[in-house]
């Protein structure tokens, strides 16, 4: 009985043209397949990076889209990175020293690590809640995104003096709900922790004692522009 030999058909690799055996639906030679897999993985990484960049730009005002931790001195960056702020982070200092710039840079790092961030100024929050009194919407519709995100940034919390009972109750509600959910809040303010306690009352002051506090010094950078 004579032996039967199976012949293999060949076709050119679609990428480099090298003749390859027809195996199943293979279209590329092994070398080109490895290259294409690597290119695909790189494209996926770049796509995810672009999506995160867009997420950051959606949440942060255009003026701070280029904010990065490298904009600040190493000792400040080290202080923030080495001090855990499970409860919250208070960035305080005079006008124009870079509090919002720093909070935007922190937001960028968090979003690049796939951590959800929501940002709102304290004045916007108060106005949004007051608006619900007239438009028939519930206050929960305003609070919901603030409480849902992993990290909340509240900008410009009390720039001066004694705050109203409404402002104090609003801030207390947000901080308490986020502490209960083990979600940190980043607050920027012109006031020190002591003066924030005076402005909002001892209940807020007590909560701020659990926050990591970073004071930013220097001159008003806006005057240098």
N, C-alpha and C positions, 0 to 999 in steps of 0.2 A: 504494500500500500504506500503510495507516494505521500510525502509530507506536504502540507498546505501552509504557505506563508502569507500572513496578512500584510498587505501593503498600506502604508500611511500616506495620506494626502498632505500636501503642504500648501500654505498660503502666506503672503507677506504680512508682517506685523504692521498694523495700521499707523504706528507711530514712527518706526525707524526703517521699515521695509525688509527687515531680516526675515528669511523664510522660517516659518514655524509649523510644527505638526498641528493638524486640525484635531484639537481635543475639546470635546463638548462645544462650548460657545466662546472659547478663548479667541480674543482678537489681537492680543499683544504678546510679545515675547516676555519671558520672566523678568528681564531687566527693566523693560519699559513698564511692566505692571507695577513693579516696586516704586518706580519713579512717580507713576500716576497716583498710586495710593498715598505717597508722601505729599504730593501736590494737593490732593483732595483734603488731606488732614490739615494742611496749612491753610487752605481756603476756608475750611470750617472754623479754624481758630480765628482767622481774620474776620469772618462773618460775625462770630460771637463778639469779637472786640468792637466791631462797628455798631452792633446792636447795643452794647453797653455804653458806648460813647453817645449814642442817640438818647438813651435813657437818661444819662447825666445831663445832656443839653436840654432835655424836656423839663428837668426839675430845677435847674440852676439858671439864674438870669444871664443873658449873653455877656455882660461885662465880666463875668467870672468864669467863662468857659475854659480859659487857659490856666485856671488856678491849679497848682500842683504843690505837694508837700516840699518839693525841692526849692520852692520860692522862699522858704523860711530857713532860719539857721538850724544847724544840726541839733543843738541842745534843746530847742523847742520841740522839734520833731521827735527826739528821743523821749522827752518828757511825756508827750502824748501817747507814743507807742508803748512805753513801759508802764504807764499808769492805766490799769483797766478802768473802764467807766461803764460797768454793768448797769448802774442806776442812771447815770447821766454825766454830762460834761458841761461845765460852765466856762465859757470864754468871755472874759471881761476886760475892759480897759477903756481909755479915753476915745474920743471921736477920731476916726480915721487911722487907727493903729493896725488895722488889718483883720479884724474879727470875722467879718463876712468872707473875706478872701480865704482865711484859714478854714472856716466851716465848709466852704466850697471845695477846697483841696481835700479835706477829710472825706467829703461826700464822694469825690472822684475815686479815692482809694477804696471806699466801701462798695461802690457800685461795680468797680472792676473786679471785686471779689464776690460778685453776685449777691450782695446784701442790699435789700430794698431800702430806699431812702425817700422820705417825703419832706419837703421844705415849705415853710410858710412864715411870713412875718407875723409878729404878735398882733399888730394893728389890723392886718388882713383877717386874722382869725376873729377878732372882736367884731369887725364890720360884717363878716359873713354870718356870725351868729345873730347879730342885731337884725340883719336882713330877713332872717327866718320869721321874725315877729310879724312881718308885713306880707311876705310872699307865700305863706302857708306851708312852707317846707319845715321839716323837723330839724331840730338842732343836731340830731344824730347823723343826718346826712352831711353835716359839716365836720363832726368829730370822727366819723368812720374812717376816712383815709389817714387821719392823723394817728389813730390808734392801731390801724392795721399794719403799717410799715414797720420793718424791723428797727429802723433808726429814724427818729423825727428831729428835724432841725427847726427850732423856733428862733427867728431873728429879731433883734431889737426889742427885747423884753424889758420894758420900763426904761426909758431914757432919762426921766426925771421923776423926782418926788413921789408923794403919796398916790397910790392907785385906787380906783373905785372898787367898791365891793364886787361889782360885776366882773371887772378884770381879774380880781383876786380869785373869785370862785371859778372863773374859766380856766385860769392857769392851774389851780389846784386840781380841778377835775382831770385835765390832760395829764399832769404829772402823776397823779394817783393811779389812774387807769393804766398808764404805761409801766409804772413800778409794779403793779399787781400782775401784769403780763410779762414781767422780766424783760422789758424792752427799753433800751436807753434813749434818753432825750438830750440833744445838744442845744444849749441855750447860749445866745450871745446877748450881751448887755453892756451898757456904759457904767452900770452900777456894780459895786462890790457885793459879795454875799451878804455882808452886814447891812448895806443900804437897800438891797433887794428885800431883806427881811423886814426892814422898816417900811418899805414902800408897799409890800403885799401882806404883811402880817407874819406872826410867828409860825403859823402852819406851813407857809411856803418856806420860811427860813429853816424849819426843821427838816423838810425834804431836801433842801439844798445841801444840808450837812452830809448827805450820802453821795453827793456829786463829786467828781474829780474837778478841781478848780485850777484854771490856767489864766494867769494875768498877762496881758500883752501890754508892753510898754512902748515907748518911743514917741515920735512926733506925728502930727496929722499928715499922713502921706498925700492926702489930696491937695495940700498946700504946696507940695513939691511938683505938681503936674504943671 
